[in-house]
Amino acid sequence: MARTARKPSGYDKFRKEELAKIHIGKKDLGLDDDTYRDILYQAGGVESAADLDWKGREAVLDRFRELGWKARSKSGKESRPSRVLADDPQSRKIRALWLALHEIGKVRDASERALGSYCKRMTGVAALQWLNSRQASTVIEALKQWLGR
């Protein structure tokens, strides 16, 4: 019977802690499954957090931080985003366009806060969840035009 090599226990501890942070970050940011899987694929090249290597786990956590997530301190105090992310189809489209602009270098700050500032300049409304359908359409069209330039 062949024996498989076992990785050091310290590795398991860090891996488990990082995976837990990834799942907590997903929950805190209010990411739907499709957005979460997109982030995993873009940052780590995988579709499941379990398949991430240490560089991939760090890249995903960095991406969550760019979106405004802050890890909870070990003292138990939470540092969640001030609002739950809007999850309607128009808001997801706005967020996807914003992230696409960031990926090609047209947007420096991909955070939800920066997106809110952009929406406020466009519509006078500072958060995606407060946009009505007409305002959301205005933002979508402006982002699509920006992406096309």
Rosetta constraint file for C-alpha pairs under 8 A:
AtomPair CA 7 CA 11 HARMONIC 6.69 0.50
AtomPair CA 7 CA 12 HARMONIC 7.48 0.50
AtomPair CA 8 CA 12 HARMONIC 6.94 0.50
AtomPair CA 9 CA 13 HARMONIC 6.36 0.50
AtomPair CA 10 CA 14 HARMONIC 6.36 0.50
AtomPair CA 11 CA 15 HARMONIC 6.04 0.50
AtomPair CA 12 CA 16 HARMONIC 6.00 0.50
AtomPair CA 13 CA 17 HARMONIC 6.18 0.50
AtomPair CA 14 CA 18 HARMONIC 6.05 0.50
AtomPair CA 15 CA 19 HARMONIC 6.07 0.50
AtomPair CA 15 CA 54 HARMONIC 7.37 0.50
AtomPair CA 16 CA 20 HARMONIC 6.02 0.50
AtomPair CA 17 CA 21 HARMONIC 6.21 0.50
AtomPair CA 18 CA 22 HARMONIC 6.23 0.50
AtomPair CA 18 CA 57 HARMONIC 6.63 0.50
AtomPair CA 18 CA 58 HARMONIC 7.91 0.50
AtomPair CA 19 CA 23 HARMONIC 6.32 0.50
AtomPair CA 19 CA 49 HARMONIC 6.84 0.50
AtomPair CA 19 CA 50 HARMONIC 7.46 0.50
AtomPair CA 19 CA 57 HARMONIC 7.28 0.50
AtomPair CA 20 CA 24 HARMONIC 6.09 0.50
AtomPair CA 21 CA 25 HARMONIC 5.88 0.50
AtomPair CA 21 CA 61 HARMONIC 7.67 0.50
AtomPair CA 21 CA 71 HARMONIC 7.31 0.50
AtomPair CA 22 CA 26 HARMONIC 6.17 0.50
AtomPair CA 22 CA 49 HARMONIC 7.80 0.50
AtomPair CA 22 CA 57 HARMONIC 7.62 0.50
AtomPair CA 22 CA 60 HARMONIC 7.26 0.50
AtomPair CA 22 CA 61 HARMONIC 6.32 0.50
AtomPair CA 23 CA 27 HARMONIC 6.31 0.50
AtomPair CA 24 CA 28 HARMONIC 6.01 0.50
AtomPair CA 25 CA 29 HARMONIC 5.94 0.50
AtomPair CA 25 CA 61 HARMONIC 7.78 0.50
AtomPair CA 25 CA 64 HARMONIC 6.63 0.50
AtomPair CA 25 CA 69 HARMONIC 6.53 0.50
AtomPair CA 25 CA 70 HARMONIC 7.96 0.50
AtomPair CA 25 CA 71 HARMONIC 7.38 0.50
AtomPair CA 26 CA 30 HARMONIC 6.12 0.50
AtomPair CA 26 CA 31 HARMONIC 5.48 0.50
AtomPair CA 26 CA 36 HARMONIC 6.84 0.50
AtomPair CA 26 CA 64 HARMONIC 7.91 0.50
AtomPair CA 27 CA 31 HARMONIC 6.53 0.50
AtomPair CA 28 CA 69 HARMONIC 7.27 0.50
AtomPair CA 28 CA 80 HARMONIC 6.16 0.50
AtomPair CA 28 CA 81 HARMONIC 7.22 0.50
AtomPair CA 28 CA 84 HARMONIC 7.74 0.50
AtomPair CA 29 CA 64 HARMONIC 7.90 0.50
AtomPair CA 29 CA 67 HARMONIC 7.92 0.50
AtomPair CA 29 CA 69 HARMONIC 6.52 0.50
AtomPair CA 29 CA 80 HARMONIC 7.89 0.50
AtomPair CA 29 CA 81 HARMONIC 7.06 0.50
AtomPair CA 29 CA 84 HARMONIC 6.75 0.50
AtomPair CA 29 CA 85 HARMONIC 6.45 0.50
AtomPair CA 30 CA 84 HARMONIC 6.07 0.50
AtomPair CA 30 CA 85 HARMONIC 5.63 0.50
AtomPair CA 30 CA 87 HARMONIC 7.97 0.50
AtomPair CA 31 CA 35 HARMONIC 6.07 0.50
AtomPair CA 31 CA 36 HARMONIC 5.85 0.50
AtomPair CA 31 CA 85 HARMONIC 7.51 0.50
AtomPair CA 31 CA 87 HARMONIC 7.99 0.50
AtomPair CA 32 CA 36 HARMONIC 6.19 0.50
AtomPair CA 32 CA 87 HARMONIC 7.42 0.50
AtomPair CA 33 CA 37 HARMONIC 6.08 0.50
AtomPair CA 34 CA 38 HARMONIC 6.15 0.50
AtomPair CA 35 CA 39 HARMONIC 6.29 0.50
AtomPair CA 36 CA 40 HARMONIC 6.31 0.50
AtomPair CA 37 CA 41 HARMONIC 6.11 0.50
AtomPair CA 37 CA 47 HARMONIC 5.68 0.50
AtomPair CA 37 CA 48 HARMONIC 7.24 0.50
AtomPair CA 38 CA 42 HARMONIC 6.00 0.50
AtomPair CA 38 CA 47 HARMONIC 7.82 0.50
AtomPair CA 39 CA 43 HARMONIC 5.80 0.50
AtomPair CA 39 CA 44 HARMONIC 7.91 0.50
AtomPair CA 39 CA 60 HARMONIC 6.82 0.50
AtomPair CA 39 CA 63 HARMONIC 7.55 0.50
AtomPair CA 40 CA 44 HARMONIC 5.43 0.50
AtomPair CA 40 CA 45 HARMONIC 6.52 0.50
AtomPair CA 40 CA 46 HARMONIC 5.86 0.50
AtomPair CA 40 CA 47 HARMONIC 5.91 0.50
AtomPair CA 40 CA 48 HARMONIC 6.95 0.50
AtomPair CA 40 CA 49 HARMONIC 6.85 0.50
AtomPair CA 40 CA 60 HARMONIC 6.33 0.50
AtomPair CA 41 CA 45 HARMONIC 4.19 0.50
AtomPair CA 41 CA 46 HARMONIC 4.74 0.50
AtomPair CA 41 CA 47 HARMONIC 5.60 0.50
AtomPair CA 43 CA 56 HARMONIC 6.32 0.50
AtomPair CA 43 CA 59 HARMONIC 5.43 0.50
AtomPair CA 43 CA 60 HARMONIC 5.49 0.50
AtomPair CA 43 CA 63 HARMONIC 7.36 0.50
AtomPair CA 44 CA 52 HARMONIC 6.29 0.50
AtomPair CA 44 CA 53 HARMONIC 7.94 0.50
AtomPair CA 44 CA 55 HARMONIC 7.62 0.50
AtomPair CA 44 CA 56 HARMONIC 4.26 0.50
AtomPair CA 44 CA 57 HARMONIC 7.11 0.50
AtomPair CA 44 CA 59 HARMONIC 6.64 0.50
AtomPair CA 44 CA 60 HARMONIC 6.82 0.50
AtomPair CA 45 CA 56 HARMONIC 7.72 0.50
AtomPair CA 46 CA 51 HARMONIC 6.37 0.50
AtomPair CA 46 CA 52 HARMONIC 6.62 0.50
AtomPair CA 47 CA 51 HARMONIC 7.60 0.50
AtomPair CA 48 CA 52 HARMONIC 7.24 0.50
AtomPair CA 49 CA 57 HARMONIC 7.56 0.50
AtomPair CA 52 CA 56 HARMONIC 5.14 0.50
AtomPair CA 52 CA 57 HARMONIC 5.73 0.50
AtomPair CA 53 CA 57 HARMONIC 6.20 0.50
AtomPair CA 54 CA 58 HARMONIC 6.24 0.50
AtomPair CA 55 CA 59 HARMONIC 6.12 0.50
AtomPair CA 56 CA 60 HARMONIC 6.18 0.50
AtomPair CA 57 CA 61 HARMONIC 6.26 0.50
AtomPair CA 58 CA 62 HARMONIC 6.06 0.50
AtomPair CA 59 CA 63 HARMONIC 6.19 0.50
AtomPair CA 60 CA 64 HARMONIC 6.29 0.50
AtomPair CA 61 CA 65 HARMONIC 6.28 0.50
AtomPair CA 62 CA 66 HARMONIC 6.30 0.50
AtomPair CA 63 CA 67 HARMONIC 6.42 0.50
AtomPair CA 64 CA 68 HARMONIC 6.60 0.50
AtomPair CA 64 CA 69 HARMONIC 5.46 0.50
AtomPair CA 65 CA 69 HARMONIC 4.65 0.50
AtomPair CA 65 CA 70 HARMONIC 6.16 0.50
AtomPair CA 66 CA 109 HARMONIC 7.33 0.50
AtomPair CA 66 CA 110 HARMONIC 6.04 0.50
AtomPair CA 66 CA 111 HARMONIC 5.15 0.50
AtomPair CA 67 CA 110 HARMONIC 6.20 0.50
AtomPair CA 67 CA 111 HARMONIC 3.98 0.50
AtomPair CA 67 CA 112 HARMONIC 5.47 0.50
AtomPair CA 67 CA 113 HARMONIC 7.99 0.50
AtomPair CA 68 CA 81 HARMONIC 6.70 0.50
AtomPair CA 68 CA 111 HARMONIC 5.43 0.50
AtomPair CA 68 CA 112 HARMONIC 6.18 0.50
AtomPair CA 68 CA 113 HARMONIC 7.14 0.50
AtomPair CA 69 CA 80 HARMONIC 6.74 0.50
AtomPair CA 69 CA 81 HARMONIC 6.38 0.50
AtomPair CA 70 CA 79 HARMONIC 5.90 0.50
AtomPair CA 70 CA 80 HARMONIC 6.57 0.50
AtomPair CA 70 CA 81 HARMONIC 7.71 0.50
AtomPair CA 71 CA 78 HARMONIC 7.82 0.50
AtomPair CA 71 CA 79 HARMONIC 6.73 0.50
AtomPair CA 72 CA 76 HARMONIC 6.74 0.50
AtomPair CA 72 CA 77 HARMONIC 6.30 0.50
AtomPair CA 72 CA 78 HARMONIC 4.91 0.50
AtomPair CA 72 CA 79 HARMONIC 5.58 0.50
AtomPair CA 72 CA 80 HARMONIC 7.79 0.50
AtomPair CA 73 CA 77 HARMONIC 5.91 0.50
AtomPair CA 73 CA 78 HARMONIC 6.78 0.50
AtomPair CA 73 CA 79 HARMONIC 7.85 0.50
AtomPair CA 85 CA 128 HARMONIC 7.72 0.50
AtomPair CA 85 CA 129 HARMONIC 7.22 0.50
AtomPair CA 86 CA 91 HARMONIC 6.01 0.50
AtomPair CA 86 CA 92 HARMONIC 7.56 0.50
AtomPair CA 86 CA 128 HARMONIC 5.99 0.50
AtomPair CA 86 CA 129 HARMONIC 4.78 0.50
AtomPair CA 87 CA 91 HARMONIC 6.17 0.50
AtomPair CA 87 CA 92 HARMONIC 6.18 0.50
AtomPair CA 87 CA 129 HARMONIC 7.93 0.50
AtomPair CA 88 CA 92 HARMONIC 6.29 0.50
AtomPair CA 89 CA 93 HARMONIC 6.16 0.50
AtomPair CA 90 CA 94 HARMONIC 6.17 0.50
AtomPair CA 90 CA 133 HARMONIC 7.79 0.50
AtomPair CA 90 CA 136 HARMONIC 6.38 0.50
AtomPair CA 90 CA 137 HARMONIC 7.48 0.50
AtomPair CA 90 CA 140 HARMONIC 7.79 0.50
AtomPair CA 91 CA 95 HARMONIC 6.11 0.50
AtomPair CA 91 CA 128 HARMONIC 6.02 0.50
AtomPair CA 91 CA 129 HARMONIC 7.39 0.50
AtomPair CA 91 CA 136 HARMONIC 7.26 0.50
AtomPair CA 92 CA 96 HARMONIC 6.05 0.50
AtomPair CA 93 CA 97 HARMONIC 6.17 0.50
AtomPair CA 93 CA 140 HARMONIC 7.23 0.50
AtomPair CA 94 CA 98 HARMONIC 6.12 0.50
AtomPair CA 94 CA 136 HARMONIC 7.71 0.50
AtomPair CA 94 CA 139 HARMONIC 7.10 0.50
AtomPair CA 94 CA 140 HARMONIC 5.61 0.50
AtomPair CA 94 CA 143 HARMONIC 7.54 0.50
AtomPair CA 95 CA 99 HARMONIC 6.13 0.50
AtomPair CA 95 CA 115 HARMONIC 7.81 0.50
AtomPair CA 96 CA 100 HARMONIC 6.10 0.50
AtomPair CA 97 CA 101 HARMONIC 6.21 0.50
AtomPair CA 97 CA 140 HARMONIC 7.67 0.50
AtomPair CA 97 CA 143 HARMONIC 6.35 0.50
AtomPair CA 97 CA 144 HARMONIC 7.06 0.50
AtomPair CA 97 CA 147 HARMONIC 7.70 0.50
AtomPair CA 98 CA 102 HARMONIC 6.33 0.50
AtomPair CA 98 CA 107 HARMONIC 7.57 0.50
AtomPair CA 98 CA 110 HARMONIC 6.98 0.50
AtomPair CA 98 CA 115 HARMONIC 7.18 0.50
AtomPair CA 98 CA 143 HARMONIC 7.08 0.50
AtomPair CA 99 CA 103 HARMONIC 6.14 0.50
AtomPair CA 99 CA 110 HARMONIC 6.14 0.50
AtomPair CA 100 CA 104 HARMONIC 6.49 0.50
AtomPair CA 100 CA 147 HARMONIC 7.90 0.50
AtomPair CA 101 CA 105 HARMONIC 6.29 0.50
AtomPair CA 101 CA 106 HARMONIC 5.21 0.50
AtomPair CA 101 CA 107 HARMONIC 5.55 0.50
AtomPair CA 101 CA 147 HARMONIC 6.23 0.50
AtomPair CA 102 CA 106 HARMONIC 5.65 0.50
AtomPair CA 102 CA 107 HARMONIC 4.41 0.50
AtomPair CA 102 CA 108 HARMONIC 6.20 0.50
AtomPair CA 102 CA 109 HARMONIC 7.13 0.50
AtomPair CA 102 CA 110 HARMONIC 5.88 0.50
AtomPair CA 103 CA 107 HARMONIC 7.86 0.50
AtomPair CA 109 CA 114 HARMONIC 6.19 0.50
AtomPair CA 110 CA 114 HARMONIC 6.59 0.50
AtomPair CA 110 CA 115 HARMONIC 7.11 0.50
AtomPair CA 111 CA 115 HARMONIC 6.41 0.50
AtomPair CA 112 CA 116 HARMONIC 6.08 0.50
AtomPair CA 113 CA 117 HARMONIC 6.30 0.50
AtomPair CA 114 CA 118 HARMONIC 6.29 0.50
AtomPair CA 115 CA 119 HARMONIC 6.21 0.50
AtomPair CA 116 CA 120 HARMONIC 6.12 0.50
AtomPair CA 116 CA 125 HARMONIC 7.92 0.50
AtomPair CA 116 CA 126 HARMONIC 4.97 0.50
AtomPair CA 116 CA 127 HARMONIC 4.97 0.50
AtomPair CA 116 CA 128 HARMONIC 6.77 0.50
AtomPair CA 117 CA 121 HARMONIC 6.34 0.50
AtomPair CA 117 CA 126 HARMONIC 6.07 0.50
AtomPair CA 118 CA 122 HARMONIC 6.29 0.50
AtomPair CA 119 CA 123 HARMONIC 5.82 0.50
AtomPair CA 119 CA 124 HARMONIC 7.01 0.50
AtomPair CA 119 CA 125 HARMONIC 6.22 0.50
AtomPair CA 119 CA 126 HARMONIC 5.92 0.50
AtomPair CA 119 CA 127 HARMONIC 6.95 0.50
AtomPair CA 119 CA 128 HARMONIC 7.42 0.50
AtomPair CA 119 CA 139 HARMONIC 6.72 0.50
AtomPair CA 120 CA 124 HARMONIC 4.27 0.50
AtomPair CA 120 CA 125 HARMONIC 4.53 0.50
AtomPair CA 120 CA 126 HARMONIC 4.45 0.50
AtomPair CA 120 CA 127 HARMONIC 7.43 0.50
AtomPair CA 121 CA 125 HARMONIC 7.87 0.50
AtomPair CA 122 CA 138 HARMONIC 7.84 0.50
AtomPair CA 122 CA 139 HARMONIC 6.72 0.50
AtomPair CA 123 CA 135 HARMONIC 6.22 0.50
AtomPair CA 123 CA 138 HARMONIC 7.94 0.50
AtomPair CA 123 CA 139 HARMONIC 7.74 0.50
AtomPair CA 125 CA 130 HARMONIC 6.73 0.50
AtomPair CA 125 CA 131 HARMONIC 6.46 0.50
AtomPair CA 126 CA 130 HARMONIC 7.56 0.50
AtomPair CA 127 CA 131 HARMONIC 6.91 0.50
AtomPair CA 128 CA 136 HARMONIC 7.71 0.50
AtomPair CA 131 CA 135 HARMONIC 5.66 0.50
AtomPair CA 131 CA 136 HARMONIC 5.74 0.50
AtomPair CA 132 CA 136 HARMONIC 6.13 0.50
AtomPair CA 133 CA 137 HARMONIC 6.15 0.50
AtomPair CA 134 CA 138 HARMONIC 6.31 0.50
AtomPair CA 135 CA 139 HARMONIC 6.38 0.50
AtomPair CA 136 CA 140 HARMONIC 6.15 0.50
AtomPair CA 137 CA 141 HARMONIC 6.11 0.50
AtomPair CA 138 CA 142 HARMONIC 6.22 0.50
AtomPair CA 139 CA 143 HARMONIC 6.14 0.50
AtomPair CA 140 CA 144 HARMONIC 6.13 0.50
AtomPair CA 141 CA 145 HARMONIC 6.18 0.50
AtomPair CA 142 CA 146 HARMONIC 6.17 0.50
AtomPair CA 143 CA 147 HARMONIC 6.03 0.50
AtomPair CA 144 CA 148 HARMONIC 6.14 0.50
AtomPair CA 145 CA 149 HARMONIC 6.48 0.50
